Amino acid sequence: MSDYMAPAFGVILPNIGGIAGGFMTRGNLKTWYEGLKLPSFRPPNKVFGPVWTSLYCSMGYASYMVWRDGGGFGGDAAMPLAWYGSQLALNWAWAPIFFGLHSPKWALVDGICMWVAIAGTIYNFHFVNETAAKLLLPYLGWVTFANVLTAKIWYDNRDTKALKDK
């Protein structure tokens, strides 16, 4: 892969799932989400897109740095990139669970698993490229906040008909 293509692919890949999740989210914001009891500390909807885009770009570039410095998928990067792939799959599953299935409870379960996978990714990235590991710290912080928000939404709406997982 050329010097420009590999980092570009690393940055674009996580955004693909983010874009797909964004379509699902938009379709449910006005019809379902806004009808829920939402906590006062919830950021405005317009904040989520830019935050997730920046996080996807930084985690994608971090994965490229680990791939580059760890000898690709067959080298020392293999295990860290497996962790990365796991957390990315959990990340991509969150929007379909929360917005598609209308299930904050199962989105929270996914989010907790994602948090563990991100922490494991950071730990494993650290051995290949310390900067790449540090690039994931804001992502871990945001997912921590997102899990608190999801838990509060689930708790506050657990007795309503809006949720399919009461």
N, C-alpha and C positions, 0 to 999 in steps of 0.2 A: 504494500500500500504506500502511496506517496507520502511525503512529509506533511502534506496538508489534508489528505483524505482521512487518515487514521484519527487525528483529533476531531475533525469535523464529524465523522461517524460516531465517535464517542459522545459528542455533545448532542447530536441529533437523536440518537437512539432513545434515551429516556424521555425526550420530548414527544416522541410518537405516541407513547401510552398516555402522556399528559394531555395531548390534543384529543385523543379518543375519549378520555375521561371528561374533558371539558365539554364535549358535545352532549354527553349523557347528563352532566351537571346542568348545563343551560336548559335542557329540556324539562328539568324537574324543579328549577328554582322557583318559578312563579306558580306552578301547579301543585307542588307538594311542600318543598322546603320552607317557603315563606309562610305556610300555614301552620308550621310547628311552633311550639313555645321555644324561643331561642334565647340564650343567655345574653346578658348585657355586655359581656366582654367579647362577644363575637365581632370580629373585624367586618367592615363593609364588604359586600360581595366582590367589589372591584379590586380589592387587595389580593385576593387569592390567585388570580391569573399571573400577575407579575411576580409574586413571591414564588409560586411553583415553577415558573419559567426560569427564574434565576437559580433556584435550587437544582432543577433538572440539568441546567447547563453546567453548574459547578460540579455536580456529582458525575456527569458524563465526562468532563475533562479530567476529573480525578481518576476515573476508571481508565481513561487513555494513559495517564501517567503511570499507573500501576502496570498496565499491559505493556507499555514501552520499556519500563525499567525492570520488569519482572520476567522478560523473555517470552511474552505472549501467553497463549493458552496452554502451551506445553512446558512452560518454565515455572519459576517461583510464583508467578502471578496466577497460576491455575486455581488454587484454593481461594485467595482473596477475590478473584473474579467470580467464582462460584457463589460466594457469599453475596457479592454485588448483584448477581443475577437473581438470587433468591429474594433479596429485599426489593429489587425492582419489580419482580412479579407480584409481590405482596402490595407494593405501592399501586401498581396498575389495577389490582383487584379491588382496591378500596372504593373508588367511585361507583363501579357497577354494584357493589354490595350496598353502599349507603344510598345512592340516588336511584339505582335501577331496581333493587329489591326493597327499597324503603326500610332498611334494616340497620339502624344505628348500633344495635347490640352486636351484630355480627361484624359490622365495620370496625367496632371497637376491638373485637377479638383479632381481626386482621391487623389493626393498627398496633396492637401490643406485640403481635408476632413480627410486624414490620420493624418496630422499635428495637427488638432483640436482634433482628437480622442486620439493621443498620449499625448497631453497636458492635456486632461481630465483624461487619465489613470494615469499620474503622479500626478495630483491633488488628485485623489481618492486613489491611492496607499499610498500617504503620511499619510493618516489617519490610515492605517493598519501597514505599515512598512516604515519608513522614508528612510532607506537604499535602499529598493526596488525602491522607487520613484527616488532616486538619480541615481540608475543604468540606468534609462531610459533617463537621460539628454544627454548623447552622441548620443543616437538614435534620439532624437529630433533635435539635432544640425545637424546630418547627413541628416535627412529628410529635414531640412531647406535648406541645401546646394543642395540636390538633386532636390528640387522644383525650386531653382534658375536655376540650370542646365537645367532642363526640360523646364522651361519657355523660356530660351535663345534658346534652340534647336527649340522649336515650333516657336518662333518669327523669327528666322533666316531662317527657312525652310517653312514658311507659304504659300509662293507663288510657291512652287515646286510641281511637280507631285508625289514626294515620300511620301507625306502625304495624308491620306484618309479623313482628317478632315479640309481641308483648309477653 
